[in-house]
Amino acid sequence: MKLSLGFSPCPNDTFIFDALIHHKIDTEGLEFEVFYDDVETLNQKAFRKELDITKLSFHAFAYALNEYVLLDSGSALGFGVGPLLISRRPEPLQSEIPNLEIGIPGKFTTANFLLSVAFPEAINKKEIHFSEIEDSLTKGDIDLGLIIHENRFTYQDKGLNKVLDLGEYWEQKTGCAIPLGGIVIKRDLPEDIQLKVNRAIRRSVEFAFANPKSGLAFIKEHAQAMQEEVMYKHIELYVNKYSINLGSEGRKAVQLLFDVALENGIIPRLEKSIFLTQDS
């Protein structure tokens, strides 16, 4: 059986999926047609139900819940991995933030969700591709930038300044890891296929941890000009025990994210179950 699979070209995703798509592990007879897109494009594809399996932001998942269910494996959760709000000047007053224009990497990103929780009055936002936010800020096109992925390692080199680490904000508020992105699968696929995919992704993550250099050429190919040191920092931040299996801690963090989003009126009421299985 061949399934469509979407994930980002970022090192954490290519690290996770290398063994799966290159048949380094047992895929139980499954084949995959792969699509590489940035996370906001993947979010939009999920809304259009284009892919059988896809990476998407947890914020976006709330709007795709009727069509997709969350797999146990492949997610990006963690501590110290959240999006950063940055500025050209050393540190604007927090009271100023609601009046400033903020470049965001997409309306349905978890980054924008966290920004909405921390600064509900900050509604002057401009959607910009995540890789262009730093340049937009240095050129003065926006007042603040909300950065994700490898940009957290590069913004200081461009003379930019951290205003707030929204991951730290979430951790202090909840004591939980921050859920950034998950791997979901269409609900209308047979359950045995859903479980096969879940097992295959887990094997792929475990293989990557056991053989961290195995996918190096593949990861580099999609990381483009990223330095290898930055590439592996990126992987270390976003791929961890939760990527192998959410477990009870990971599920608690995801559920809490949705609970907080509901309380703040950020997402619609959830009508379906979030998780594929309840096993820890």
Rosetta blueprint (number, residue, H / E / L):
1 M L
2 K E
3 L E
4 S E
5 L E
6 G E
7 F E
8 S L
9 P L
10 C L
11 P H
12 N H
13 D H
14 T H
15 F H
16 I H
17 F H
18 D H
19 A H
20 L H
21 I H
22 H L
23 H L
24 K L
25 I L
26 D L
27 T L
28 E L
29 G L
30 L L
31 E E
32 F E
33 E E
34 V E
35 F E
36 Y E
37 D L
38 D L
39 V H
40 E H
41 T H
42 L H
43 N H
44 Q H
45 K H
46 A H
47 F H
48 R L
49 K L
50 E L
51 L L
52 D L
53 I E
54 T E
55 K E
56 L E
57 S E
58 F H
59 H H
60 A H
61 F H
62 A H
63 Y H
64 A H
65 L L
66 N L
67 E L
68 Y E
69 V E
70 L E
71 L L
72 D L
73 S L
74 G L
75 S L
76 A E
77 L E
78 G E
79 F L
80 G L
81 V L
82 G L
83 P L
84 L E
85 L E
86 I E
87 S E
88 R L
89 R L
90 P L
91 E L
92 P L
93 L L
94 Q H
95 S H
96 E H
97 I H
98 P H
99 N H
100 L L
101 E L
102 I E
103 G E
104 I E
105 P L
106 G L
107 K L
108 F L
109 T L
110 T H
111 A H
112 N H
113 F H
114 L H
115 L H
116 S H
117 V H
118 A H
119 F L
120 P L
121 E L
122 A L
123 I L
124 N L
125 K E
126 K E
127 E E
128 I L
129 H L
130 F H
131 S H
132 E H
133 I H
134 E H
135 D H
136 S H
137 L H
138 T H
139 K L
140 G L
141 D L
142 I L
143 D L
144 L E
145 G E
146 L E
147 I E
148 I L
149 H H
150 E H
151 N H
152 R H
153 F H
154 T L
155 Y H
156 Q H
157 D H
158 K H
159 G L
160 L L
161 N E
162 K E
163 V E
164 L E
165 D E
166 L H
167 G H
168 E H
169 Y H
170 W H
171 E H
172 Q H
173 K H
174 T H
175 G L
176 C L
177 A L
178 I E
179 P E
180 L E
181 G E
182 G E
183 I E
184 V E
185 I E
186 K E
187 R L
188 D L
189 L L
190 P L
191 E H
192 D H
193 I H
194 Q H
195 L H
196 K H
197 V H
198 N H
199 R H
200 A H
201 I H
202 R H
203 R H
204 S H
205 V H
206 E H
207 F H
208 A H
209 F H
210 A H
211 N L
212 P L
213 K L
214 S L
215 G L
216 L H
217 A H
218 F H
219 I H
220 K H
221 E H
222 H H
223 A H
224 Q L
225 A L
226 M L
227 Q L
228 E H
229 E H
230 V H
231 M H
232 Y H
233 K H
234 H H
235 I H
236 E H
237 L H
238 Y H
239 V L
240 N L
241 K H
242 Y H
243 S H
244 I H
245 N L
246 L L
247 G H
248 S H
249 E H
250 G H
251 R H
252 K H
253 A H
254 V H
255 Q H
256 L H
257 L H
258 F H
259 D H
260 V H
261 A H
262 L H
263 E H
264 N L
265 G L
266 I L
267 I L
268 P L
269 R L
270 L L
271 E L
272 K L
273 S L
274 I L
275 F E
276 L L
277 T L
278 Q L
279 D L
280 S L
